[in-house]
């Protein structure tokens, strides 16, 4: 057996142990003799359990079982003949050699690796300690900065709140009746203002379940092509939410401008006044507005 595997045995610095399935050593290489300090005869009277430190011997049975089935790779602690201990990495798996079912184990001394890992861990601990020192030094500065940021945040919140209040005044959405909303549009219909109105109106529809929306342009200065397109998109979005949009306050001048621009609002219900639009909204709900007799 040794002649067949002599090239492998003699040209590797790793320990090679060939054992029976229960761990008894039946062959080894010269690297094992140098590593453990035993003679060949002494090695062949031992098992892999004998090479372990006592505290690690309990794991041998399970590792041998794994080696016989799927192969195993693990780290443990071995001891030499003189009692000195050293960490090893072991790779072991089954093999059929000369008609026998055996285990071939490669044992590597990982003392240098463990020393490097320990040095790395020590260096990492030093770096972490320095980071903690820097963190402590920055804590006071962070506290002061946090106080300043809090003041800035409070001021920003106030500004945002005021901006929301101004926006609400510029693009109001009012609930006139159950399921009826009105959005009066006054002044110039700038693109950003129309976007803000769309966002607020659609949110109100979703939150209130409104079925009718009156878009009142009585107070609009003019209705150009961009504004008209914004309105048509808003009407479409309103329909997608299940509500009907009625355009109220349609004055002759605005109607002429829309015709001149070639914008067709034929599929959008329109009313000359907000009151007329409200009557139509009531009628769609089976209600009627009547004057009370005095």
C-alpha positions as a Markdown table, in Angstrom:
| # | Residue | x | y | z |
|---|---|---|---|---|
| 1 | Unk | 0.0 | 0.0 | 0.0 |
| 2 | Unk | 2.8 | 2.4 | 0.9 |
| 3 | Unk | 4.6 | 1.8 | -2.4 |
| 4 | Unk | 1.4 | 2.6 | -4.4 |
| 5 | Unk | 0.9 | 5.9 | -2.6 |
| 6 | Unk | 4.6 | 6.7 | -1.9 |
| 7 | Unk | 4.7 | 9.7 | -4.2 |
| 8 | Unk | 1.8 | 11.3 | -2.5 |
| 9 | Unk | 3.0 | 10.3 | 1.0 |
| 10 | Unk | 6.5 | 11.7 | 0.5 |
| 11 | Unk | 5.9 | 14.9 | -1.4 |
| 12 | Unk | 3.3 | 16.6 | 0.8 |
| 13 | Unk | 3.9 | 18.6 | 4.0 |
| 14 | Unk | 0.5 | 17.6 | 5.3 |
| 15 | Unk | 0.0 | 14.6 | 7.5 |
| 16 | Unk | -1.8 | 11.7 | 5.8 |
| 17 | Unk | -3.5 | 9.1 | 7.9 |
| 18 | Unk | -5.1 | 6.0 | 6.5 |
| 19 | Unk | -7.4 | 4.4 | 9.0 |
| 20 | Unk | -10.0 | 1.7 | 9.4 |
| 21 | Unk | -13.6 | 2.9 | 9.5 |
| 22 | Unk | -13.4 | 3.0 | 13.3 |
| 23 | Unk | -10.3 | 5.3 | 13.3 |
| 24 | Unk | -7.4 | 2.8 | 13.8 |
| 25 | Unk | -4.3 | 4.0 | 12.0 |
| 26 | Unk | -3.0 | 1.4 | 9.4 |
| 27 | Unk | -0.7 | 3.7 | 7.4 |
| 28 | Unk | 0.8 | 7.1 | 7.6 |
| 29 | Unk | 3.5 | 9.3 | 5.9 |
| 30 | Unk | 6.8 | 10.7 | 7.2 |
| 31 | Unk | 5.2 | 14.1 | 7.7 |
| 32 | Unk | 3.0 | 12.5 | 10.4 |
| 33 | Unk | 6.1 | 11.1 | 12.2 |
| 34 | Unk | 7.8 | 14.5 | 12.2 |
| 35 | Unk | 4.6 | 16.3 | 13.3 |
| 36 | Unk | 3.7 | 14.1 | 16.2 |
| 37 | Unk | 7.1 | 12.8 | 17.3 |
| 38 | Unk | 6.1 | 9.1 | 17.2 |
| 39 | Unk | 7.9 | 6.3 | 15.4 |
| 40 | Unk | 6.1 | 4.5 | 12.6 |
| 41 | Unk | 5.6 | 1.5 | 14.9 |
| 42 | Unk | 4.1 | 3.8 | 17.6 |
| 43 | Unk | 1.8 | 5.5 | 15.1 |
| 44 | Unk | 0.4 | 2.2 | 13.8 |
| 45 | Unk | -0.6 | 1.2 | 17.4 |
| 46 | Unk | -2.8 | 4.3 | 17.8 |
| 47 | Unk | -6.1 | 5.6 | 16.6 |
| 48 | Unk | -7.2 | 9.1 | 15.6 |
| 49 | Unk | -8.8 | 9.4 | 19.0 |
| 50 | Unk | -5.4 | 9.0 | 20.6 |
| 51 | Unk | -4.1 | 12.0 | 18.7 |
| 52 | Unk | -6.8 | 14.3 | 20.1 |
| 53 | Unk | -6.6 | 16.3 | 23.3 |
| 54 | Unk | -9.0 | 14.6 | 25.8 |
| 55 | Unk | -11.5 | 17.5 | 25.6 |
| 56 | Unk | -12.0 | 16.9 | 21.9 |
| 57 | Unk | -12.2 | 13.1 | 21.9 |
| 58 | Unk | -16.0 | 13.0 | 22.3 |
| 59 | Unk | -16.5 | 14.3 | 18.8 |
| 60 | Unk | -14.6 | 11.5 | 17.1 |
| 61 | Unk | -17.4 | 9.0 | 16.7 |
| 62 | Unk | -19.7 | 11.5 | 14.9 |
| 63 | Unk | -16.9 | 12.8 | 12.7 |
| 64 | Unk | -15.9 | 9.2 | 11.7 |
| 65 | Unk | -19.5 | 8.5 | 10.8 |
| 66 | Unk | -19.6 | 11.6 | 8.5 |
| 67 | Unk | -16.3 | 10.7 | 6.9 |
| 68 | Unk | -17.7 | 7.2 | 6.0 |
| 69 | Unk | -20.8 | 8.6 | 4.3 |
| 70 | Unk | -20.3 | 12.1 | 2.8 |
| 71 | Unk | -16.8 | 13.1 | 3.9 |
| 72 | Unk | -16.0 | 15.7 | 6.5 |
| 73 | Unk | -13.9 | 18.8 | 7.1 |
| 74 | Unk | -13.4 | 20.2 | 10.6 |
| 75 | Unk | -11.0 | 21.8 | 13.0 |
| 76 | Unk | -9.8 | 20.3 | 16.3 |
| 77 | Unk | -6.9 | 20.2 | 18.7 |
| 78 | Unk | -4.2 | 17.5 | 18.5 |
| 79 | Unk | -1.2 | 16.7 | 20.8 |
| 80 | Unk | 2.3 | 15.5 | 20.1 |
| 81 | Unk | 4.2 | 12.7 | 21.9 |
| 82 | Unk | 5.8 | 15.3 | 24.2 |
| 83 | Unk | 2.3 | 16.6 | 25.2 |
| 84 | Unk | 2.4 | 19.9 | 23.2 |
| 85 | Unk | -0.9 | 20.8 | 21.6 |
| 86 | Unk | -1.5 | 22.4 | 18.2 |
| 87 | Unk | -4.6 | 23.2 | 16.1 |
| 88 | Unk | -5.3 | 21.2 | 13.0 |
| 89 | Unk | -7.7 | 21.2 | 10.1 |
| 90 | Unk | -8.8 | 17.7 | 9.0 |
| 91 | Unk | -10.3 | 16.5 | 5.8 |
| 92 | Unk | -11.4 | 12.9 | 5.8 |
| 93 | Unk | -13.4 | 10.7 | 3.5 |
| 94 | Unk | -13.9 | 7.0 | 2.7 |
| 95 | Unk | -11.8 | 5.1 | 0.0 |
| 96 | Unk | -11.5 | 1.5 | -1.1 |
| 97 | Unk | -7.8 | 0.6 | -1.1 |
| 98 | Unk | -6.4 | -2.8 | -1.8 |
| 99 | Unk | -9.9 | -4.3 | -1.5 |
| 100 | Unk | -10.5 | -2.7 | 1.9 |
| 101 | Unk | -12.9 | 0.1 | 3.0 |
| 102 | Unk | -10.7 | 2.6 | 4.6 |
| 103 | Unk | -10.7 | 6.3 | 5.5 |
| 104 | Unk | -8.1 | 8.7 | 4.1 |
| 105 | Unk | -7.5 | 11.8 | 6.3 |
| 106 | Unk | -5.4 | 14.8 | 5.5 |
| 107 | Unk | -4.3 | 16.7 | 8.6 |
| 108 | Unk | -2.9 | 20.2 | 8.3 |
| 109 | Unk | -1.2 | 22.1 | 11.1 |
| 110 | Unk | -3.0 | 25.5 | 11.2 |
| 111 | Unk | -0.9 | 27.1 | 14.0 |
| 112 | Unk | 0.2 | 29.9 | 11.7 |
| 113 | Unk | -3.3 | 30.5 | 10.5 |
| 114 | Unk | -4.7 | 30.7 | 14.1 |
| 115 | Unk | -1.9 | 33.0 | 15.1 |
| 116 | Unk | -2.7 | 35.3 | 12.2 |
| 117 | Unk | -6.4 | 35.2 | 13.1 |
| 118 | Unk | -5.6 | 36.1 | 16.7 |
| 119 | Unk | -3.4 | 39.0 | 15.5 |
| 120 | Unk | -6.2 | 40.1 | 13.2 |
| 121 | Unk | -8.7 | 39.9 | 16.1 |
| 122 | Unk | -6.4 | 41.9 | 18.4 |
| 123 | Unk | -5.9 | 44.5 | 15.7 |
| 124 | Unk | -9.7 | 44.7 | 15.1 |
| 125 | Unk | -10.3 | 45.1 | 18.8 |
| 126 | Unk | -7.8 | 48.0 | 18.9 |
| 127 | Unk | -9.5 | 49.6 | 16.0 |
| 128 | Unk | -12.9 | 49.2 | 17.6 |
| 129 | Unk | -11.6 | 50.7 | 20.8 |
| 130 | Unk | -10.3 | 53.7 | 18.8 |
| 131 | Unk | -13.7 | 54.0 | 17.1 |
| 132 | Unk | -15.4 | 54.0 | 20.5 |
| 133 | Unk | -13.1 | 56.7 | 21.7 |
| 134 | Unk | -13.8 | 58.8 | 18.6 |
| 135 | Unk | -17.5 | 58.2 | 19.0 |
| 136 | Unk | -17.4 | 59.4 | 22.6 |
| 137 | Unk | -15.5 | 62.5 | 21.5 |
| 138 | Unk | -18.1 | 63.2 | 18.9 |
| 139 | Unk | -21.0 | 62.6 | 21.2 |
| 140 | Unk | -21.1 | 66.1 | 22.6 |
| 141 | Unk | -20.7 | 67.7 | 19.2 |
| 142 | Unk | -23.5 | 65.5 | 17.9 |
| 143 | Unk | -25.8 | 66.6 | 20.8 |
| 144 | Unk | -25.2 | 70.2 | 20.0 |
| 145 | Unk | -25.7 | 69.6 | 16.3 |
| 146 | Unk | -28.9 | 67.7 | 17.1 |
| 147 | Unk | -30.2 | 70.6 | 19.0 |
| 148 | Unk | -29.5 | 73.0 | 16.1 |
| 149 | Unk | -31.1 | 70.6 | 13.7 |
| 150 | Unk | -34.2 | 70.3 | 15.9 |
| 151 | Unk | -34.6 | 74.1 | 15.8 |
| 152 | Unk | -34.2 | 74.0 | 12.0 |
| 153 | Unk | -36.7 | 71.2 | 11.7 |
| 154 | Unk | -39.2 | 73.0 | 13.9 |
| 155 | Unk | -38.8 | 76.1 | 11.7 |
| 156 | Unk | -39.2 | 74.0 | 8.5 |
| 157 | Unk | -42.3 | 72.3 | 9.9 |
| 158 | Unk | -43.8 | 75.7 | 10.6 |
| 159 | Unk | -43.0 | 76.8 | 7.0 |
| 160 | Unk | -44.5 | 73.6 | 5.6 |
| 161 | Unk | -47.6 | 74.0 | 7.7 |
| 162 | Unk | -48.0 | 77.6 | 6.5 |
| 163 | Unk | -47.4 | 76.5 | 2.9 |
| 164 | Unk | -50.1 | 73.8 | 3.3 |
| 165 | Unk | -52.5 | 76.4 | 4.6 |
| 166 | Unk | -51.7 | 78.7 | 1.7 |
| 167 | Unk | -52.2 | 75.8 | -0.7 |
| 168 | Unk | -55.5 | 74.9 | 0.9 |
| 169 | Unk | -56.7 | 78.5 | 0.4 |
| 170 | Unk | -55.4 | 78.6 | -3.2 |
| 171 | Unk | -57.0 | 75.3 | -4.2 |
| 172 | Unk | -59.9 | 74.6 | -1.8 |
| 173 | Unk | -62.0 | 71.5 | -2.0 |
| 174 | Unk | -65.4 | 71.9 | -0.1 |
| 175 | Unk | -68.0 | 69.3 | 0.7 |
| 176 | Unk | -71.3 | 71.1 | -0.1 |
| 177 | Unk | -73.5 | 68.1 | 0.5 |
| 178 | Unk | -73.3 | 64.4 | 1.3 |
| 179 | Unk | -71.3 | 62.9 | -1.6 |
| 180 | Unk | -71.0 | 66.3 | -3.4 |
| 181 | Unk | -67.7 | 68.2 | -3.6 |
| 182 | Unk | -67.0 | 71.6 | -5.1 |
| 183 | Unk | -63.6 | 72.9 | -6.2 |
| 184 | Unk | -63.8 | 76.6 | -6.9 |
| 185 | Unk | -61.0 | 77.7 | -9.3 |
| 186 | Unk | -60.2 | 81.4 | -8.9 |
| 187 | Unk | -57.6 | 83.5 | -10.8 |
| 188 | Unk | -54.9 | 82.1 | -13.1 |
| 189 | Unk | -54.8 | 78.4 | -13.8 |
| 190 | Unk | -51.0 | 77.8 | -13.6 |
| 191 | Unk | -49.8 | 74.2 | -14.2 |
| 192 | Unk | -48.5 | 73.7 | -10.7 |
| 193 | Unk | -51.7 | 75.0 | -9.2 |
| 194 | Unk | -53.7 | 72.6 | -11.3 |
| 195 | Unk | -51.5 | 69.7 | -10.2 |
| 196 | Unk | -52.0 | 70.7 | -6.6 |
| 197 | Unk | -55.8 | 70.9 | -7.1 |
| 198 | Unk | -55.8 | 67.5 | -8.8 |
| 199 | Unk | -53.9 | 65.9 | -5.9 |
| 200 | Unk | -56.1 | 67.4 | -3.2 |
| 201 | Unk | -59.4 | 66.7 | -5.1 |
| 202 | Unk | -58.6 | 63.1 | -5.8 |
| 203 | Unk | -57.6 | 62.6 | -2.2 |
| 204 | Unk | -60.9 | 64.1 | -1.0 |
| 205 | Unk | -62.9 | 61.8 | -3.4 |
| 206 | Unk | -61.1 | 58.7 | -2.1 |
| 207 | Unk | -61.5 | 59.7 | 1.5 |
| 208 | Unk | -65.2 | 60.8 | 1.4 |
| 209 | Unk | -66.6 | 58.5 | -1.3 |
| 210 | Unk | -68.0 | 61.5 | -3.2 |
| 211 | Unk | -70.1 | 60.7 | -6.2 |
| 212 | Unk | -70.3 | 64.2 | -7.8 |
| 213 | Unk | -67.6 | 66.9 | -8.1 |
| 214 | Unk | -68.4 | 70.4 | -9.2 |
| 215 | Unk | -65.4 | 72.1 | -10.9 |
| 216 | Unk | -66.4 | 75.8 | -10.7 |
| 217 | Unk | -64.4 | 78.1 | -13.0 |
| 218 | Unk | -66.6 | 81.1 | -12.4 |
| 219 | Unk | -63.6 | 83.0 | -10.9 |
| 220 | Unk | -61.1 | 81.9 | -13.4 |
| 221 | Unk | -59.4 | 84.7 | -15.3 |
| 222 | Unk | -59.0 | 82.7 | -18.5 |
| 223 | Unk | -58.8 | 79.1 | -19.6 |
| 224 | Unk | -56.0 | 78.5 | -22.0 |
| 225 | Unk | -55.0 | 75.2 | -23.8 |
| 226 | Unk | -52.8 | 73.9 | -21.0 |
| 227 | Unk | -55.4 | 74.6 | -18.3 |
| 228 | Unk | -58.1 | 73.0 | -20.5 |
| 229 | Unk | -56.0 | 69.9 | -20.9 |
| 230 | Unk | -55.4 | 69.8 | -17.1 |
| 231 | Unk | -59.1 | 70.0 | -16.5 |
| 232 | Unk | -59.9 | 67.1 | -19.0 |
| 233 | Unk | -57.3 | 64.9 | -17.3 |
| 234 | Unk | -58.7 | 65.8 | -13.9 |
| 235 | Unk | -62.2 | 64.8 | -15.1 |
| 236 | Unk | -60.9 | 61.5 | -16.4 |
| 237 | Unk | -59.1 | 60.8 | -13.1 |
| 238 | Unk | -62.3 | 61.7 | -11.2 |
| 239 | Unk | -64.3 | 59.2 | -13.3 |
| 240 | Unk | -61.7 | 56.5 | -12.6 |
| 241 | Unk | -62.5 | 56.9 | -8.9 |
| 242 | Unk | -66.2 | 56.4 | -9.6 |
| 243 | Unk | -67.3 | 60.1 | -9.4 |
| 244 | Unk | -69.0 | 62.3 | -11.9 |
| 245 | Unk | -67.4 | 65.7 | -12.7 |
| 246 | Unk | -69.5 | 68.7 | -13.7 |
| 247 | Unk | -67.9 | 71.9 | -15.1 |
| 248 | Unk | -69.7 | 75.0 | -13.8 |
| 249 | Unk | -69.3 | 78.7 | -14.4 |
| 250 | Unk | -68.8 | 78.3 | -18.1 |
| 251 | Unk | -69.0 | 81.9 | -19.4 |
| 252 | Unk | -69.4 | 82.8 | -23.1 |
| 253 | Unk | -65.9 | 84.3 | -23.4 |
| 254 | Unk | -64.3 | 81.1 | -22.1 |
| 255 | Unk | -66.5 | 79.0 | -24.3 |
| 256 | Unk | -65.3 | 81.0 | -27.4 |
| 257 | Unk | -61.7 | 80.7 | -26.3 |
| 258 | Unk | -62.1 | 76.9 | -26.1 |
| 259 | Unk | -63.7 | 76.7 | -29.5 |
| 260 | Unk | -60.9 | 78.8 | -31.0 |
| 261 | Unk | -58.3 | 76.5 | -29.5 |
| 262 | Unk | -60.1 | 73.5 | -30.9 |
| 263 | Unk | -60.6 | 71.9 | -27.5 |
| 264 | Unk | -63.7 | 69.7 | -27.3 |
| 265 | Unk | -65.4 | 69.4 | -23.9 |
| 266 | Unk | -68.5 | 67.8 | -25.3 |
| 267 | Unk | -68.3 | 64.7 | -23.1 |
| 268 | Unk | -67.9 | 66.8 | -19.9 |
| 269 | Unk | -71.2 | 68.0 | -18.3 |
| 270 | Unk | -71.2 | 71.8 | -18.1 |
| 271 | Unk | -73.4 | 74.3 | -16.4 |
| 272 | Unk | -73.5 | 78.1 | -16.7 |
| 273 | Unk | -73.5 | 78.6 | -12.9 |
| 274 | Unk | -72.6 | 76.8 | -9.7 |
| 275 | Unk | -76.2 | 76.8 | -8.6 |
| 276 | Unk | -77.2 | 75.1 | -11.9 |
| 277 | Unk | -74.5 | 72.5 | -11.3 |
| 278 | Unk | -75.7 | 71.9 | -7.8 |
| 279 | Unk | -79.3 | 71.4 | -9.0 |
| 280 | Unk | -78.0 | 68.8 | -11.5 |
| 281 | Unk | -76.0 | 67.0 | -8.8 |
| 282 | Unk | -79.2 | 66.9 | -6.6 |
| 283 | Unk | -81.3 | 65.6 | -9.6 |
| 284 | Unk | -78.8 | 62.8 | -10.2 |
| 285 | Unk | -79.4 | 61.7 | -6.7 |
| 286 | Unk | -83.2 | 61.9 | -7.0 |
| 287 | Unk | -83.4 | 65.2 | -5.1 |
| 288 | Unk | -85.0 | 68.5 | -6.0 |
| 289 | Unk | -84.3 | 72.0 | -4.9 |
| 290 | Unk | -87.6 | 74.0 | -4.1 |
| 291 | Unk | -88.2 | 77.4 | -2.8 |
| 292 | Unk | -89.9 | 77.5 | 0.6 |
| 293 | Unk | -93.1 | 79.5 | 0.7 |
| 294 | Unk | -93.1 | 82.3 | 3.2 |
